[in-house]
């Protein structure tokens, strides 16, 4: 009788465990996917795709003024971000145009999110996690990190981060499997045409080629395969810039219509060491905003805290990263160290840039390197644990719920 009760309690606990760590995050993910599908947001890439379909590099209709970040040049509006996300949308825009229907970014964004979820799941299996833990890990990246924010509103800036994150995980999956350098070079090229700081991952691949025990001839061949699409991407972006602004090195940032406060920051330089303190503060220390009963009181009222659109510390939105600091540097493999070093270079490139990603949830620019760090986390955690511990799964769940609470105010559901 005692054995039966014990077994029954164990089975019941396992079912509750599944509910807590997979079903609840799953429902939250579905909710966010729906919000991202039906919400229109800013459709810069969809509108740019429509322009491409008509043979133009400028917007055929105005995307708006301050707040939409248009690049004003010779009476036309352009977009300063990389153009690859618009290329993805071109066939859909062309088809829907036949029926005079506008194709919103949210119509396809959810597919990219689901593919990202699947790739992380497959990486978990590759690193010898069981199926349940692999699923929890994939949900954790999507929900217990800054990624939750870009998986909400269907805006151009966030769509670019969705595309960037997917390409980074595709590149990492290819690296840990077949390692075809030509394909990895293509991924790096596409990253360069989407988010330049994310393309710094190519330095990790270059280092891996140089460290391989191959002949010098084979290393040169592999470097050529890796670099050919990267070089092509640089030439394409240069030609794109030259066609628009008459200079292959100008992407339009200096002509962007932005708010007065942003303009004051940009006047300090597009790229400057003076931007590091502010960006580093956002990356590591900036917290949510408090909701006061009145301006002269320190007493809080519901919902007590809300999202800070200027950004929120990565340690608050992605607290699992703290685990990496619990292991000695000597415990990391050379491969892990190179991934982290590549991430550091991406971070430095972001810290010296005048923009900080606002309006945003978390520090969304960190997605330019967060997939690399997450892979290191998966590897080092598996090295020291047979499976995800109850504590880590609980941390993922609490982080998911905390992020969701802040995201509700970010998307206007809770203010």
C-alpha positions as CSV (number, residue, x, y, z in Angstrom):
1,X,0.0,0.0,0.0
2,X,2.8,2.4,0.9
3,X,4.7,1.6,-2.3
4,X,1.5,2.2,-4.3
5,X,1.0,5.6,-2.7
6,X,4.6,6.6,-3.1
7,X,4.5,5.6,-6.8
8,X,1.3,7.5,-7.3
9,X,2.7,10.6,-5.7
10,X,5.8,10.3,-7.9
11,X,3.7,10.1,-11.1
12,X,1.6,13.0,-9.9
13,X,4.7,15.1,-9.3
14,X,6.1,14.3,-12.7
15,X,2.8,15.4,-14.3
16,X,2.9,18.7,-12.3
17,X,6.6,19.0,-13.3
18,X,5.6,18.8,-17.0
19,X,2.9,21.3,-16.5
20,X,5.1,23.8,-14.7
21,X,8.2,23.7,-17.0
22,X,6.7,23.0,-20.4
23,X,3.0,23.6,-20.7
24,X,2.9,27.0,-19.0
25,X,5.8,28.4,-21.0
26,X,4.2,26.8,-24.1
27,X,0.9,28.7,-23.5
28,X,2.9,31.9,-23.0
29,X,4.7,31.3,-26.3
30,X,1.5,30.7,-28.2
31,X,0.0,33.9,-26.7
32,X,3.0,35.9,-27.9
33,X,2.9,34.3,-31.3
34,X,-0.7,35.3,-31.7
35,X,0.0,38.9,-30.6
36,X,2.9,39.1,-33.1
37,X,0.7,37.8,-35.8
38,X,-2.3,40.1,-35.4
39,X,-0.4,43.2,-34.3
40,X,0.6,45.4,-37.2
41,X,3.4,47.5,-35.7
42,X,5.9,49.2,-38.0
43,X,6.2,47.5,-41.3
44,X,9.4,48.9,-42.7
45,X,10.7,45.6,-44.1
46,X,7.4,44.7,-45.6
47,X,7.2,48.1,-47.3
48,X,10.8,47.9,-48.4
49,X,10.1,44.4,-49.9
50,X,7.2,46.0,-51.8
51,X,9.6,48.7,-53.1
52,X,12.1,46.1,-54.2
53,X,9.4,44.2,-56.1
54,X,8.7,47.5,-58.0
55,X,12.4,48.1,-58.7
56,X,13.0,50.8,-56.1
57,X,15.3,51.1,-53.1
58,X,13.3,53.9,-51.4
59,X,9.9,53.6,-49.8
60,X,7.1,54.1,-52.3
61,X,4.9,55.6,-49.5
62,X,5.9,57.4,-46.3
63,X,6.7,55.3,-43.3
64,X,6.2,58.2,-41.0
65,X,8.5,60.7,-39.2
66,X,10.2,60.7,-35.9
67,X,9.7,57.4,-34.1
68,X,9.9,55.4,-37.4
69,X,13.5,56.2,-38.1
70,X,13.2,57.1,-41.8
71,X,16.4,58.1,-43.7
72,X,15.6,61.3,-45.6
73,X,17.8,61.9,-48.6
74,X,17.0,64.0,-51.7
75,X,13.3,64.1,-50.9
76,X,13.0,60.3,-50.6
77,X,12.7,57.9,-47.6
78,X,15.1,55.0,-47.2
79,X,15.8,52.4,-44.5
80,X,19.2,52.2,-42.8
81,X,19.1,48.6,-41.6
82,X,20.4,45.7,-43.7
83,X,18.1,44.7,-46.5
84,X,18.1,40.9,-46.2
85,X,14.9,40.7,-44.1
86,X,13.1,42.5,-46.9
87,X,14.4,39.9,-49.4
88,X,12.7,37.2,-47.4
89,X,9.4,39.0,-47.7
90,X,9.6,39.9,-51.4
91,X,7.9,36.7,-52.9
92,X,5.1,37.0,-50.3
93,X,4.6,40.7,-51.0
94,X,4.6,40.1,-54.8
95,X,2.0,37.3,-54.5
96,X,-0.3,39.2,-52.1
97,X,0.0,42.3,-54.4
98,X,-1.8,40.3,-57.1
99,X,-4.9,40.5,-54.8
100,X,-4.2,44.1,-53.6
101,X,-3.4,42.7,-50.1
102,X,-0.6,44.0,-47.9
103,X,1.6,41.2,-46.5
104,X,2.5,42.0,-42.9
105,X,5.8,40.9,-41.3
106,X,3.8,39.1,-38.5
107,X,2.3,36.7,-41.1
108,X,5.7,35.0,-41.4
109,X,7.5,36.0,-38.2
110,X,5.9,33.2,-36.2
111,X,7.3,30.6,-38.6
112,X,10.8,31.9,-38.1
113,X,10.3,31.8,-34.3
114,X,9.1,28.1,-34.5
115,X,12.1,27.2,-36.7
116,X,14.4,28.8,-34.1
117,X,12.7,26.8,-31.4
118,X,13.2,23.6,-33.3
119,X,16.9,24.3,-34.0
120,X,17.6,24.9,-30.3
121,X,15.8,21.7,-29.5
122,X,18.0,19.8,-32.0
123,X,21.1,21.4,-30.5
124,X,20.0,20.2,-27.1
125,X,19.7,16.6,-28.4
126,X,23.1,17.1,-30.1
127,X,24.6,18.0,-26.7
128,X,23.1,14.8,-25.2
129,X,20.2,16.4,-23.3
130,X,17.0,14.2,-23.2
131,X,14.0,15.3,-25.2
132,X,12.2,17.0,-22.3
133,X,15.3,19.0,-21.3
134,X,15.9,20.0,-24.9
135,X,12.4,21.3,-25.1
136,X,12.8,23.2,-21.8
137,X,16.1,24.7,-23.1
138,X,14.5,25.9,-26.3
139,X,11.6,27.4,-24.5
140,X,14.0,29.0,-22.1
141,X,15.9,30.9,-24.8
142,X,12.6,32.1,-26.4
143,X,11.0,33.1,-23.1
144,X,13.5,33.3,-20.3
145,X,15.7,35.8,-22.2
146,X,15.5,39.1,-24.0
147,X,14.2,37.2,-27.0
148,X,10.7,37.3,-25.6
149,X,10.6,41.0,-26.4
150,X,11.2,40.7,-30.1
151,X,8.7,37.9,-30.3
152,X,5.8,40.3,-29.7
153,X,5.3,43.4,-31.8
154,X,5.6,43.0,-35.5
155,X,7.9,45.9,-36.1
156,X,10.8,46.3,-38.5
157,X,13.5,46.6,-35.9
158,X,12.3,43.5,-34.0
159,X,11.8,41.5,-37.3
160,X,15.5,42.1,-38.1
161,X,16.4,40.6,-34.7
162,X,14.2,37.6,-35.3
163,X,15.9,37.0,-38.6
164,X,19.4,37.5,-37.1
165,X,18.7,35.1,-34.2
166,X,17.5,32.4,-36.6
167,X,20.5,32.7,-38.9
168,X,22.9,32.6,-35.9
169,X,21.3,29.3,-34.7
170,X,21.3,27.9,-38.2
171,X,25.1,28.7,-38.4
172,X,25.7,27.1,-35.0
173,X,23.7,24.0,-36.0
174,X,25.7,23.6,-39.2
175,X,29.0,24.1,-37.3
176,X,28.2,21.4,-34.8
177,X,27.1,19.0,-37.5
178,X,28.3,18.8,-41.0
179,X,30.5,22.0,-40.8
180,X,30.2,22.9,-44.5
181,X,32.3,26.1,-44.7
182,X,30.6,27.4,-47.9
183,X,27.2,27.2,-46.1
184,X,28.7,28.8,-43.0
185,X,30.1,31.6,-45.1
186,X,26.6,32.1,-46.6
187,X,25.1,32.5,-43.2
188,X,27.8,35.0,-42.2
189,X,27.0,37.0,-45.4
190,X,23.3,37.0,-44.6
191,X,24.1,38.2,-41.1
192,X,26.2,41.0,-42.6
193,X,23.2,42.0,-44.7
194,X,20.9,42.0,-41.6
195,X,22.8,43.0,-38.5
196,X,26.5,43.7,-39.0
197,X,27.6,43.2,-35.4
198,X,26.1,39.6,-35.5
199,X,28.4,38.8,-38.5
200,X,31.4,38.9,-36.2
201,X,30.7,35.2,-35.6
202,X,32.8,34.7,-38.8
203,X,35.9,35.4,-36.7
204,X,35.0,32.3,-34.6
205,X,34.8,30.2,-37.8
206,X,38.1,31.6,-39.1
207,X,39.8,30.7,-35.8
208,X,38.4,27.2,-36.0
209,X,39.8,26.7,-39.5
210,X,43.2,27.9,-38.5
211,X,43.3,25.6,-35.5
212,X,42.3,22.5,-37.4
213,X,45.0,19.9,-38.0
214,X,44.8,20.3,-41.8
215,X,47.4,21.1,-44.3
216,X,48.0,24.8,-45.2
217,X,46.4,24.2,-48.6
218,X,43.3,22.8,-47.0
219,X,43.1,25.7,-44.6
220,X,43.3,28.1,-47.5
221,X,40.6,26.3,-49.3
222,X,38.3,26.3,-46.2
223,X,39.0,30.0,-45.6
224,X,38.1,30.7,-49.3
225,X,34.9,28.8,-48.9
226,X,34.0,30.7,-45.7
227,X,34.9,34.1,-47.1
228,X,33.5,34.1,-50.6
229,X,29.9,34.8,-49.6
230,X,31.1,37.3,-46.9
231,X,33.0,39.2,-49.6
232,X,29.9,39.1,-51.9
233,X,27.8,40.4,-49.0
234,X,30.2,43.4,-48.5
235,X,30.1,44.2,-52.2
236,X,26.3,43.9,-52.3
237,X,25.8,46.2,-49.4
238,X,28.4,48.7,-50.8
239,X,26.5,48.7,-54.2
240,X,23.2,49.1,-52.3
241,X,24.5,52.1,-50.4
242,X,26.1,53.6,-53.5
243,X,22.9,53.4,-55.4
244,X,21.0,55.2,-52.6
245,X,23.5,57.7,-51.3
246,X,26.4,57.8,-53.8
247,X,28.9,56.3,-51.2
248,X,29.3,52.6,-50.6
249,X,30.4,53.3,-47.0
250,X,27.2,55.3,-46.0
251,X,24.1,53.4,-45.0
252,X,22.0,56.5,-44.2
253,X,22.5,56.7,-40.4
254,X,23.7,60.3,-40.7
255,X,20.5,61.3,-42.5
256,X,18.1,59.5,-40.2
257,X,15.2,61.4,-38.8
258,X,15.3,60.8,-35.1
259,X,14.2,62.5,-31.8
260,X,16.0,65.5,-30.4
261,X,17.5,63.4,-27.5
262,X,18.8,60.8,-29.9
263,X,20.1,63.5,-32.1
264,X,22.2,64.9,-29.3
265,X,23.7,61.5,-28.7
266,X,24.4,61.0,-32.4
267,X,26.2,64.3,-32.6
268,X,28.7,62.8,-30.2
269,X,29.5,60.4,-33.1
270,X,27.9,57.4,-34.7
271,X,30.7,55.3,-33.3
272,X,32.4,56.7,-30.2
273,X,33.9,55.5,-26.9
274,X,31.7,58.1,-25.2
275,X,28.7,55.8,-25.8
276,X,30.1,52.9,-23.8
277,X,29.0,54.0,-20.3
278,X,25.4,54.5,-21.3
279,X,25.1,51.3,-23.3
280,X,27.0,49.3,-20.7
281,X,24.7,50.6,-18.0
282,X,21.7,49.5,-20.1
283,X,23.3,46.1,-20.8
284,X,24.1,45.3,-17.2
285,X,22.3,47.6,-14.7
286,X,19.2,49.3,-16.0
287,X,16.1,48.1,-14.3
288,X,12.3,48.2,-14.8
289,X,10.3,51.4,-14.0
290,X,8.2,51.7,-10.8
291,X,4.6,52.7,-10.8
292,X,3.9,55.3,-8.1
293,X,0.5,56.2,-6.6
294,X,1.3,59.9,-7.4
295,X,4.5,61.8,-8.3
296,X,5.0,63.1,-4.7
297,X,4.8,59.6,-3.2
298,X,7.2,56.6,-3.1
299,X,4.3,54.2,-2.5
300,X,3.7,51.8,-5.4
301,X,0.5,50.9,-7.1
302,X,-0.5,48.1,-9.4
303,X,1.1,46.9,-11.6
304,X,4.0,48.1,-9.4
305,X,6.7,47.7,-12.0
306,X,6.5,48.0,-15.8
307,X,8.9,47.6,-18.7
308,X,11.6,50.2,-19.2
309,X,11.6,51.0,-22.9
310,X,15.1,52.3,-22.6
311,X,16.2,48.8,-21.8
312,X,16.6,46.3,-19.0
313,X,19.7,44.5,-17.7
314,X,20.5,41.2,-19.4
315,X,21.0,39.8,-15.9
316,X,17.4,40.5,-15.1
317,X,15.9,39.3,-18.4
318,X,18.3,36.3,-18.9
319,X,19.5,35.4,-15.3
320,X,20.7,31.9,-16.4
321,X,23.8,33.7,-17.8
322,X,25.0,34.1,-14.2
323,X,25.7,30.3,-14.2
324,X,28.6,30.9,-16.6
325,X,30.4,32.9,-13.9
326,X,30.2,30.0,-11.5
327,X,32.7,27.9,-13.5
328,X,36.4,28.5,-13.6
329,X,37.8,29.7,-16.9
330,X,39.9,26.6,-17.1
331,X,36.7,24.5,-17.2
332,X,35.8,26.0,-20.6
333,X,37.1,24.3,-23.8
334,X,39.0,26.3,-26.4
335,X,35.9,26.2,-28.6
336,X,33.8,27.7,-25.8
337,X,36.4,30.4,-25.2
338,X,36.4,31.3,-28.9
339,X,32.6,31.6,-28.9
340,X,32.7,33.8,-25.9
341,X,35.5,35.9,-27.4
342,X,33.5,36.4,-30.6
343,X,30.5,37.4,-28.4
344,X,32.7,39.9,-26.6
345,X,33.7,41.5,-29.9
346,X,30.1,41.8,-31.0
347,X,29.3,43.4,-27.6
348,X,32.1,45.9,-28.0
349,X,30.8,46.8,-31.5
350,X,27.4,47.5,-30.0
351,X,28.6,49.4,-27.0
352,X,30.4,52.1,-29.1
353,X,27.3,52.7,-31.3
354,X,25.2,55.7,-30.5
355,X,21.9,53.8,-30.5
356,X,20.8,51.5,-27.6
357,X,17.9,49.7,-29.1
358,X,15.0,51.7,-27.5
359,X,12.1,51.3,-27.5
360,X,12.6,47.7,-26.4
361,X,12.3,45.0,-23.9
362,X,15.6,44.1,-22.3
363,X,18.7,45.0,-24.3
364,X,17.6,43.6,-27.6
365,X,20.9,44.2,-29.3
366,X,22.4,41.4,-27.2
367,X,20.6,39.0,-29.6
368,X,23.5,39.7,-32.0
369,X,25.6,37.4,-29.8
370,X,23.3,35.8,-27.3
371,X,22.8,32.6,-29.3
372,X,26.6,32.0,-29.1
373,X,26.6,32.4,-25.3
374,X,23.5,30.2,-24.9
375,X,25.3,27.4,-26.8
376,X,28.2,27.8,-24.4
377,X,25.8,27.6,-21.5
378,X,24.2,24.4,-22.9
379,X,27.7,22.8,-23.3
380,X,29.2,23.8,-20.0
381,X,26.0,23.0,-18.0
382,X,25.9,19.5,-19.6
383,X,29.5,18.9,-18.7
384,X,28.7,19.3,-15.0
385,X,25.1,18.0,-14.9
386,X,23.5,14.8,-16.3
387,X,20.3,16.7,-16.9
388,X,18.6,20.0,-16.0
389,X,18.3,20.3,-12.3
390,X,15.1,21.3,-10.5
391,X,16.8,24.6,-9.6
392,X,17.7,25.5,-13.1
393,X,14.3,24.6,-14.5
394,X,12.7,26.7,-11.7
395,X,15.0,29.6,-12.7
396,X,13.8,29.3,-16.3
397,X,10.2,29.3,-15.2
398,X,10.5,32.2,-12.8
399,X,12.4,34.2,-15.5
400,X,9.8,33.4,-18.0
401,X,7.0,34.6,-15.8
402,X,8.9,37.8,-14.8
403,X,9.7,38.6,-18.4
404,X,6.1,38.0,-19.4
405,X,4.9,40.4,-16.7
406,X,7.2,43.1,-18.1
407,X,6.3,42.3,-21.7
408,X,2.6,42.7,-20.9
409,X,3.3,46.4,-20.2
410,X,5.7,46.6,-23.2
411,X,2.9,45.6,-25.6
412,X,0.2,47.7,-23.8
413,X,-1.7,44.9,-22.0
414,X,-0.6,46.1,-18.5
415,X,-0.1,49.7,-17.8
